[in-house]
Amino acid sequence: MNYMLKQRLRGLEEQFDKMAQGRFLVDQSEMPEFALEMIRSAKKRVLATSYVQVLEWWATPWGKQYEQLNERKAKDGVTITRIFIF
């Protein structure tokens, strides 16, 4: 257990080091939850890029929920700019 704790702490330290350098990476497996939380917490503006298979993402339960949150936030006055990369 001590070994696993040290490994996880080392990973956390690496994440903080990257953030201090202006880099924040999200693992692909965490992206749906991260994207939903990003939209939920937006107060003024969201600037996002999308580099995904459009139909594959937006047709998923995550994608549908994400689209609904985007729509709700836009109605609440949050400016959302999305750049699609094909």
C-alpha positions in Angstrom: 0.0 0.0 0.0 2.9 2.3 0.8 4.3 1.8 -2.8 0.9 2.6 -4.4 0.5 5.7 -2.2 4.0 6.9 -3.3 3.2 6.3 -7.0 0.0 8.3 -6.8 1.6 11.1 -4.9 4.4 11.2 -7.5 1.8 11.4 -10.3 0.1 14.3 -8.4 3.4 16.1 -8.0 4.0 15.7 -11.8 0.6 17.1 -12.5 1.2 20.2 -10.3 4.6 20.7 -11.9 3.0 20.7 -15.4 0.3 23.1 -14.2 3.0 25.5 -12.8 4.4 25.4 -16.4 1.0 26.3 -17.9 0.2 22.7 -19.0 -2.9 20.8 -18.0 -3.5 17.4 -19.6 -6.6 15.4 -19.2 -6.5 11.7 -19.9 -8.9 10.7 -22.7 -10.8 8.3 -20.4 -11.5 11.3 -18.0 -12.5 13.7 -20.7 -16.3 13.2 -20.6 -16.5 13.9 -16.8 -14.0 16.7 -17.1 -15.9 18.4 -20.0 -19.2 18.2 -18.2 -17.6 19.8 -15.1 -15.9 22.4 -17.2 -19.3 23.5 -18.6 -21.1 23.3 -15.3 -18.6 25.6 -13.6 -18.4 28.2 -16.3 -19.5 31.6 -15.2 -18.6 33.9 -18.2 -17.0 32.2 -21.1 -16.0 28.8 -22.5 -13.4 28.5 -25.3 -13.1 24.9 -26.4 -11.8 22.9 -29.3 -13.3 19.6 -30.4 -11.1 17.0 -32.0 -13.4 14.1 -32.0 -15.5 11.9 -34.3 -18.5 14.2 -34.3 -21.2 11.6 -34.5 -19.5 9.3 -32.1 -19.2 11.9 -29.3 -22.4 13.9 -29.6 -24.5 10.7 -29.9 -23.2 9.3 -26.6 -25.0 9.9 -23.3 -22.0 12.1 -22.3 -22.2 14.0 -25.6 -26.0 14.6 -25.2 -25.6 15.8 -21.6 -22.7 18.0 -22.7 -24.8 19.6 -25.5 -27.7 20.2 -23.1 -25.4 21.9 -20.6 -23.9 24.0 -23.3 -27.3 25.2 -24.4 -28.4 25.9 -20.8 -25.2 27.9 -20.1 -25.6 29.9 -23.3 -29.1 30.8 -22.3 -27.7 31.9 -18.9 -25.4 34.3 -20.7 -22.2 32.3 -20.8 -20.4 32.9 -24.1 -19.4 29.6 -25.7 -16.9 29.5 -28.5 -16.2 26.0 -30.0 -13.7 25.3 -32.7 -14.1 22.0 -34.5 -11.0 20.4 -35.8 -11.5 18.0 -38.7 
